[in-house]
């Protein structure tokens, strides 16, 4: 088990656990530092931090943003913040969530055309406090008897480019990274193995201000870890790692259940602290000179 897990999700986006349940589960697994990185929202951070304080787990405010690369790849950018109260950050996240709602309605229209009508109201009930995402539509498909599992819903209909997938607002990677950095955060690329050309993508994202790379990830082989460590070193990126826990699929890894060297956990946390201190100083200096 890893003592640090910096890529997790709660029911505020597409996870199944409340932030409190997530933190307790991670703590029971031996995790001592965790980032809550829900998609396009930081709504669960305060609850997660309260739960962490109660059991001795440090909770880092985070978010996951989806960005489109020129070659068609879908880059997921993780942001880690000292706090998430910045108005510009919250305004942009609200805009991204509105795009998810439009995408959800478009997916239901495609499913209806395929002979699988679903009620939008039920999808909203499944999503609860979260913006509608593909997992919520997938659960509605299971409830409707159209598929036997969430995984089948994705494999047959909702996967990227699938017959019921729908386009969303395209966010340039540079915009996502700039939003994170200008809000005082540190930007890292999640699961680089998902990209069609990770070497080129990492080079381009580093030029745009990327600072970390998810070297450790659930189900990565030792060879993949070494490959992405070398890629991180080549671009001066700090290694990070996460389980990407959602709790949706039966074969998911638990929070903390992946390989992550303790020395790299400590290095990542030190990088966050240094970046946050530097950006607070820069902001203070800018205000003094205004």
MOWO-V299320 format. One record per pair of residues at least 12 apart in sequence whose C-alpha atoms are under 10 Angstrom apart, sorted by the first residue. I is the first residue (numbers start at 1). J is the second residue. Records with the same first field share a line. If there is no record, write none. Layout:
I = J + J
This chain:
1 = 26 + 29 + 30 + 31 + 254 + 255 + 256 + 257 + 258 + 259 + 260 + 261
2 = 26 + 29 + 30 + 31 + 32 + 33 + 241 + 242 + 243 + 255 + 256 + 257 + 258 + 259 + 260 + 261 + 262 + 265
3 = 26 + 27 + 29 + 30 + 31 + 32 + 33 + 34 + 57 + 255 + 256 + 257 + 258 + 259 + 260 + 261 + 262 + 265 + 266
4 = 26 + 30 + 31 + 32 + 33 + 34 + 35 + 57 + 58 + 240 + 241 + 242 + 243 + 255 + 256 + 257 + 258 + 259 + 260 + 261 + 262 + 264 + 265 + 266 + 268 + 269
5 = 26 + 31 + 32 + 33 + 34 + 35 + 36 + 59 + 216 + 217 + 240 + 241 + 242 + 243 + 244 + 245 + 255 + 256 + 257 + 258 + 260 + 265
6 = 33 + 34 + 35 + 36 + 37 + 59 + 60 + 61 + 62 + 78 + 79 + 80 + 190 + 214 + 217 + 240 + 241 + 242 + 243 + 244 + 245 + 255 + 256 + 265 + 268
7 = 34 + 35 + 36 + 37 + 38 + 62 + 63 + 64 + 78 + 79 + 190 + 191 + 214 + 217 + 240 + 241 + 242 + 243 + 244 + 245 + 246 + 255 + 256
8 = 22 + 23 + 26 + 34 + 35 + 36 + 37 + 38 + 39 + 62 + 63 + 64 + 242 + 243 + 244 + 245 + 246 + 247 + 254 + 255 + 256
9 = 22 + 35 + 36 + 37 + 38 + 39 + 44 + 62 + 63 + 64 + 243 + 244 + 245 + 246 + 247 + 255
10 = 22 + 23 + 36 + 37 + 38 + 39 + 43 + 44 + 45 + 48 + 130 + 245 + 246 + 247
11 = 38 + 44 + 126 + 127 + 128 + 129 + 130 + 131 + 246 + 247
12 = 37 + 38 + 39 + 40 + 41 + 42 + 43 + 44 + 45 + 127 + 128 + 129 + 130 + 131 + 132
13 = 37 + 38 + 39 + 40 + 41 + 42 + 43 + 44 + 64 + 97 + 127 + 128 + 129 + 130 + 131 + 132 + 133 + 135 + 136 + 246
14 = 38 + 39 + 127 + 130 + 131 + 132 + 133 + 134 + 135 + 136 + 245 + 246 + 247 + 248
15 = 38 + 39 + 127 + 130 + 135 + 136 + 244 + 245 + 246 + 247 + 248
16 = 127 + 135 + 245 + 246 + 247 + 248
17 = 245 + 246 + 247 + 248
18 = 44 + 47 + 48
19 = 36 + 43 + 44 + 45 + 46 + 47 + 48 + 49 + 50 + 51 + 52
20 = 44 + 45 + 46 + 47 + 48 + 49 + 50 + 51 + 52
21 = 48 + 51
22 = 34 + 36 + 48 + 51 + 52 + 245 + 246 + 247 + 254 + 255
23 = 35 + 36 + 47 + 48 + 49 + 50 + 51 + 52 + 53 + 54 + 55 + 56 + 57 + 58 + 59 + 255
24 = 48 + 51 + 52 + 54 + 55 + 56 + 57
25 = 254 + 255 + 256
26 = 52 + 57 + 254 + 255 + 256 + 257
27 = 51 + 52 + 55 + 56 + 57 + 58 + 255 + 256
28 = 55 + 255 + 256
29 = 254 + 255 + 256 + 257
30 = 57 + 255 + 256 + 257
31 = 56 + 57 + 58 + 255 + 256 + 257
32 = 52 + 55 + 56 + 57 + 58 + 59 + 256
33 = 52 + 56 + 57 + 58 + 59 + 60 + 256 + 265 + 266 + 269
34 = 48 + 49 + 52 + 57 + 58 + 59 + 60 + 61 + 62 + 242 + 255 + 256
35 = 48 + 49 + 58 + 59 + 60 + 61 + 62 + 63 + 78 + 79 + 80 + 81 + 242
36 = 48 + 49 + 59 + 60 + 61 + 62 + 63 + 64 + 79 + 80 + 244 + 245
37 = 60 + 61 + 62 + 63 + 64 + 65 + 77 + 78 + 79 + 80 + 244 + 245
38 = 61 + 62 + 63 + 64 + 65 + 78 + 130 + 244 + 246
39 = 62 + 63 + 64 + 65 + 66 + 76 + 77 + 78 + 93 + 96 + 97 + 130 + 131 + 133
40 = 62 + 63 + 64 + 65 + 66 + 89 + 90 + 92 + 93 + 94 + 95 + 96 + 97 + 98 + 100 + 130 + 131
41 = 62 + 63 + 64 + 65 + 84 + 89 + 90 + 92 + 93 + 94 + 96 + 97 + 130 + 131
42 = 61 + 62 + 63 + 64 + 83 + 84 + 85 + 89 + 90 + 93
43 = 61 + 63 + 84 + 90 + 129 + 130
44 = 61 + 62 + 129 + 130
45 = 59 + 60 + 61 + 62 + 63 + 83 + 84
46 = 59 + 61 + 83 + 84
47 = 59
48 = 60 + 61
49 = 61
60 = 79 + 80 + 81 + 82 + 83 + 269 + 272
61 = 79 + 80 + 81 + 82 + 83 + 84 + 185
62 = 78 + 79 + 80 + 81 + 82 + 83 + 84 + 180 + 185 + 186 + 187
63 = 77 + 78 + 79 + 80 + 81 + 84 + 93 + 180 + 187
64 = 76 + 77 + 78 + 79 + 80 + 176 + 187 + 188 + 189 + 190
65 = 77 + 78 + 79 + 93 + 96 + 171 + 173 + 176 + 177 + 180 + 189 + 190
66 = 78 + 96 + 168 + 169 + 170 + 171 + 172 + 173 + 176 + 190
67 = 169 + 170 + 171 + 172 + 173 + 174 + 175 + 176 + 177
68 = 169 + 170 + 171 + 172 + 173 + 174
69 = 170 + 171 + 172 + 173 + 174 + 195 + 201 + 204 + 205
70 = 172 + 173 + 201
71 = 195 + 196 + 197 + 200 + 201
72 = 195 + 196
73 = 194 + 195 + 196 + 197 + 198 + 201
74 = 160 + 170 + 171 + 173 + 192 + 194 + 195 + 196
75 = 171 + 172 + 173 + 189 + 190 + 191 + 192 + 194 + 195 + 198 + 201 + 202 + 205
76 = 173 + 176 + 188 + 189 + 190 + 191 + 192 + 194 + 195
77 = 173 + 176 + 177 + 180 + 186 + 187 + 188 + 189 + 190 + 191 + 205 + 210 + 212 + 213
78 = 176 + 177 + 180 + 185 + 186 + 187 + 188 + 189 + 190 + 210 + 212 + 213 + 214
79 = 176 + 177 + 179 + 180 + 181 + 183 + 184 + 185 + 186 + 187 + 188 + 189 + 190 + 210 + 212
80 = 180 + 181 + 183 + 184 + 185 + 186 + 187 + 188 + 272 + 276
81 = 180 + 181 + 183 + 184 + 185 + 186 + 187 + 272 + 273 + 275 + 276
82 = 183 + 184 + 185 + 186 + 272 + 273 + 275 + 276 + 277 + 280
83 = 183 + 184 + 185 + 276
84 = 183 + 184 + 185
85 = 183
86 = 182 + 183 + 184
87 = 183
88 = 179 + 182 + 183
89 = 179 + 180 + 182 + 183 + 184
90 = 183
92 = 176 + 179
93 = 179
94 = 131
95 = 169
96 = 131 + 168 + 169 + 170 + 171
97 = 130 + 131 + 132 + 133 + 169
98 = 131 + 132 + 168 + 169
99 = 131 + 132 + 167 + 168 + 169 + 170
100 = 131 + 132 + 133 + 134 + 166 + 167 + 168 + 169
101 = 124 + 131 + 132 + 133 + 168
102 = 132 + 166 + 167 + 168 + 169
103 = 132 + 133 + 134 + 165 + 166 + 167 + 168 + 169
104 = 120 + 123 + 124 + 131 + 132 + 133 + 134 + 136 + 137 + 165 + 166 + 167 + 168
105 = 119 + 120 + 123 + 132 + 137 + 166
106 = 164 + 165 + 166 + 167 + 168
107 = 133 + 134 + 137 + 157 + 158 + 163 + 164 + 165 + 166 + 167
108 = 120 + 123 + 137 + 141 + 164 + 165 + 166
109 = 164 + 166
110 = 157 + 163 + 164 + 165 + 166
111 = 137 + 141 + 157 + 158 + 163 + 164 + 165
112 = 164
113 = 164
114 = 157 + 163 + 164
115 = 146
116 = 141 + 144 + 145 + 146
117 = 140 + 141 + 144 + 146
118 = 137 + 140 + 141 + 143 + 144
119 = 137 + 140 + 144
120 = 132 + 137 + 140
122 = 136 + 137 + 139 + 140 + 143
123 = 135 + 136 + 137 + 138 + 139 + 140 + 141
124 = 136 + 137 + 140
125 = 140
126 = 139 + 140
127 = 139
134 = 150 + 153 + 154 + 158 + 159 + 164 + 165 + 166
135 = 150 + 151 + 153 + 154 + 158 + 246 + 248
136 = 150
137 = 150 + 153 + 154 + 158
138 = 150 + 151 + 152 + 153 + 154 + 157 + 158
139 = 151 + 153 + 248
140 = 153
141 = 153 + 157
149 = 248 + 249 + 250
150 = 248 + 249 + 250
151 = 248 + 249 + 250
173 = 201 + 204 + 205 + 208 + 209 + 210
174 = 204 + 205 + 206 + 207 + 208 + 209 + 210
175 = 208
176 = 208 + 210
177 = 189 + 205 + 206 + 208 + 209 + 210 + 211
178 = 208 + 209 + 210
180 = 209 + 210
181 = 209 + 210 + 211 + 275 + 276 + 279
182 = 279 + 283
183 = 276 + 279
184 = 275 + 276 + 277 + 278 + 279 + 280 + 282 + 283
185 = 272 + 275 + 276 + 279
186 = 209 + 210 + 211 + 212 + 271 + 272 + 273 + 275 + 276 + 279
187 = 205 + 206 + 209 + 210 + 211 + 212 + 213 + 272
188 = 205 + 206 + 209 + 210 + 211 + 212 + 213 + 214 + 237 + 238 + 239 + 240 + 241
189 = 201 + 202 + 205 + 206 + 210 + 211 + 212 + 213 + 214 + 215 + 237 + 239 + 240
190 = 212 + 213 + 214 + 215 + 216 + 217 + 240 + 241 + 242 + 244
191 = 213 + 214 + 215 + 216 + 217 + 218 + 220 + 228 + 241 + 242 + 244
192 = 213 + 214 + 215 + 217 + 228
193 = 214 + 215 + 217 + 220 + 224 + 227 + 228
198 = 228 + 231
199 = 228 + 231 + 232
202 = 231 + 232 + 235 + 237
203 = 231 + 232 + 234 + 235
206 = 232 + 235 + 236 + 237
207 = 235
210 = 235 + 236 + 237 + 238
211 = 232 + 235 + 236 + 237 + 238 + 239 + 271 + 272 + 275
212 = 232 + 235 + 236 + 237 + 238 + 239 + 240 + 241 + 268 + 271 + 272
213 = 228 + 229 + 231 + 232 + 233 + 235 + 236 + 237 + 238 + 239 + 240 + 241
214 = 228 + 229 + 232 + 237 + 238 + 239 + 240 + 241 + 242
215 = 227 + 228 + 229 + 230 + 231 + 232 + 237 + 238 + 239 + 240 + 241 + 242 + 259 + 260 + 264
216 = 228 + 229 + 239 + 240 + 241 + 242 + 243 + 258 + 259 + 260 + 261 + 264
217 = 240 + 241 + 242 + 243 + 244 + 253 + 257 + 258 + 259 + 260
218 = 241 + 242 + 243 + 244 + 245 + 252 + 253 + 254 + 255 + 256 + 257 + 258 + 259 + 260
219 = 243 + 252 + 253 + 257 + 258 + 259
220 = 258 + 259
221 = 259
222 = 259
225 = 239 + 259 + 260
237 = 268
238 = 264 + 265 + 267 + 268 + 269 + 271 + 272
239 = 260 + 261 + 264 + 265 + 267 + 268 + 271
240 = 260 + 261 + 264 + 265 + 266 + 267 + 268 + 269
241 = 256 + 258 + 259 + 260 + 261 + 264 + 265 + 268
242 = 255 + 256 + 257 + 258 + 259 + 260
243 = 255 + 256 + 257 + 258 + 259 + 260
244 = 256
245 = 257
